[in-house]
Amino acid sequence: MQNKQIYIVLSRSGTILSHIIHAITRDSYTHASIALDVDLDLMFSFGRRYERNPFLGCFKKETVNDRHFRFGRSGLVLELSVTEEQYDEVFHNIRVFCDNPDAFSYNLPGLITGIFNRTHERETRFFCSEFVYFVLNEAGICDFGITRGHVRPQMFLRRLNGRVVFDGKLPAYALQRREFAPAR
């Protein structure tokens, strides 16, 4: 059985909300996304709907060229080797969110209570790390032994058996990938 790769992208932007989360948790990373390709052409997460409003969020498709990644402080790309069945399940789980974005909403209360090690979970509400963990857990890739509302981005780095393939500013990752990509 051939293994496939998925990518967990951890980052810390320069936004006020990111600064607040970092100040309280002291975590290096305050945002988590998941991607299905090494180039990170499309990443999935929950985050702010509008750039200037951190309180209105939604399910999002992201790229490394999004403003919060361009001006972010740091980023890390973690490569996970998974079975083909697990990959297919991750794809299916993400597809459910893509096909029904209005059925899901941002879990701002959960984000706030999670910072203080409490939980506020709802079946259709997610914040970034809660979503990434949900997708991985549903696919049988990981079980941290805690509720999804307690998962913070930093935990993926500490608890997953993945390989760090990049550590730095995320737009540099995209440039590096283009520079070293084989000629087609």
PEDALIN-V487842 format. One record per residue. N is the residue number from 1. RES is the residue in one letter. PHI is phi as a letter, one per 20 degrees, with the letter a starting at -180 (* if undefined). PSI is psi in radians with two decimals (* if undefined). BURIAL is 1 if it has 24 or more other C-alpha atoms within 12 Angstrom, else 0. Layout:
<<N:RES:PHI:PSI:BURIAL> <N:RES:PHI:PSI:BURIAL>>
This chain:
<<1:M:*:2.22:0> <2:Q:e:2.37:0> <3:N:e:2.66:0> <4:K:c:2.97:0> <5:Q:d:2.51:1> <6:I:c:2.86:1> <7:Y:c:2.26:1> <8:I:d:2.18:1> <9:V:d:2.08:1> <10:L:d:2.44:1> <11:S:b:2.90:1> <12:R:c:1.98:1> <13:S:e:-3.14:1> <14:G:e:0.25:1> <15:T:f:2.81:1> <16:I:f:-0.77:0> <17:L:f:-0.73:1> <18:S:f:-0.72:1> <19:H:f:-0.73:0> <20:I:f:-0.83:0> <21:I:g:-0.80:1> <22:H:f:-0.74:1> <23:A:f:-0.64:0> <24:I:e:-0.79:0> <25:T:e:-0.42:0> <26:R:m:0.26:0> <27:D:f:2.50:1> <28:S:f:-0.53:1> <29:Y:c:2.42:1> <30:T:c:0.04:1> <31:H:b:2.53:1> <32:A:c:2.45:1> <33:S:c:2.90:1> <34:I:c:2.44:1> <35:A:c:2.69:1> <36:L:d:-0.02:1> <37:D:c:2.62:1> <38:V:f:-0.48:1> <39:D:e:-0.12:1> <40:L:l:0.67:1> <41:D:f:-0.56:0> <42:L:b:2.17:1> <43:M:d:2.75:1> <44:F:c:2.46:1> <45:S:a:-3.02:1> <46:F:d:2.38:1> <47:G:a:-2.96:1> <48:R:f:2.38:1> <49:R:f:-0.73:0> <50:Y:d:2.41:0> <51:E:g:-0.71:0> <52:R:e:0.07:0> <53:N:c:1.79:0> <54:P:f:-0.10:1> <55:F:e:-0.30:0> <56:L:d:1.98:0> <57:G:c:3.04:1> <58:C:a:3.06:1> <59:F:f:2.33:1> <60:K:c:2.56:1> <61:K:d:2.22:1> <62:E:c:2.76:1> <63:T:c:2.81:1> <64:V:f:-0.20:1> <65:N:e:0.03:0> <66:D:f:2.63:1> <67:R:g:-0.80:0> <68:H:f:-0.39:1> <69:F:e:-0.66:1> <70:R:f:-0.67:1> <71:F:d:0.24:0> <72:G:f:2.80:1> <73:R:f:-0.78:1> <74:S:b:2.83:1> <75:G:b:2.73:1> <76:L:b:2.40:1> <77:V:d:2.11:1> <78:L:d:2.11:1> <79:E:e:2.23:1> <80:L:d:2.29:1> <81:S:e:2.18:1> <82:V:c:2.83:1> <83:T:f:2.88:0> <84:E:f:-0.65:0> <85:E:f:-0.74:0> <86:Q:f:-0.74:1> <87:Y:g:-0.82:1> <88:D:f:-0.65:1> <89:E:f:-0.71:1> <90:V:f:-0.82:1> <91:F:g:-0.81:1> <92:H:f:-0.79:0> <93:N:f:-0.75:1> <94:I:f:-0.69:1> <95:R:g:-0.67:0> <96:V:g:-0.75:0> <97:F:f:-0.73:1> <98:C:f:-0.69:0> <99:D:f:-0.34:0> <100:N:c:0.91:0> <101:P:f:-0.52:1> <102:D:f:-0.21:0> <103:A:e:-0.18:0> <104:F:c:2.61:1> <105:S:c:2.97:1> <106:Y:f:2.36:1> <107:N:e:1.20:1> <108:L:f:-0.77:1> <109:P:g:-0.68:0> <110:G:f:-0.65:1> <111:L:f:-0.82:1> <112:I:f:-0.84:1> <113:T:f:-0.56:0> <114:G:f:-0.60:1> <115:I:g:-0.58:1> <116:F:d:0.40:0> <117:N:m:0.58:0> <118:R:d:3.00:0> <119:T:c:2.58:1> <120:H:b:1.42:1> <121:E:e:2.47:1> <122:R:c:2.54:0> <123:E:g:-0.64:0> <124:T:d:0.28:1> <125:R:d:2.39:1> <126:F:b:2.62:1> <127:F:d:3.08:1> <128:C:g:-1.01:1> <129:S:f:-0.51:1> <130:E:f:-0.76:1> <131:F:f:-0.87:1> <132:V:f:-0.77:1> <133:Y:f:-0.74:1> <134:F:g:-0.84:1> <135:V:f:-0.80:1> <136:L:f:-0.74:1> <137:N:f:-0.75:1> <138:E:f:-0.50:1> <139:A:e:0.00:1> <140:G:m:0.39:0> <141:I:e:-0.61:1> <142:C:b:2.72:1> <143:D:b:1.88:0> <144:F:e:-0.09:0> <145:G:m:0.34:0> <146:I:c:2.87:0> <147:T:f:2.70:0> <148:R:f:-0.47:1> <149:G:f:-0.22:1> <150:H:e:-0.06:1> <151:V:e:2.23:1> <152:R:d:2.70:1> <153:P:g:-0.72:1> <154:Q:g:-0.52:1> <155:M:f:-0.53:1> <156:F:f:-0.68:1> <157:L:f:-0.71:1> <158:R:f:-0.57:0> <159:R:d:-0.23:0> <160:L:e:2.54:1> <161:N:e:1.23:0> <162:G:d:3.05:1> <163:R:d:2.20:0> <164:V:f:2.06:0> <165:V:d:-0.16:1> <166:F:a:2.50:1> <167:D:b:1.94:1> <168:G:r:-2.77:1> <169:K:f:2.25:1> <170:L:f:-0.63:1> <171:P:g:-0.51:1> <172:A:f:-0.55:1> <173:Y:f:-0.79:1> <174:A:f:-0.74:1> <175:L:f:-0.76:0> <176:Q:f:-0.74:0> <177:R:f:-0.73:0> <178:R:f:-0.69:0> <179:E:f:-0.69:0> <180:F:d:0.14:0> <181:A:f:2.45:0> <182:P:f:2.55:0> <183:A:f:2.46:0> <184:R:d:*:0>>
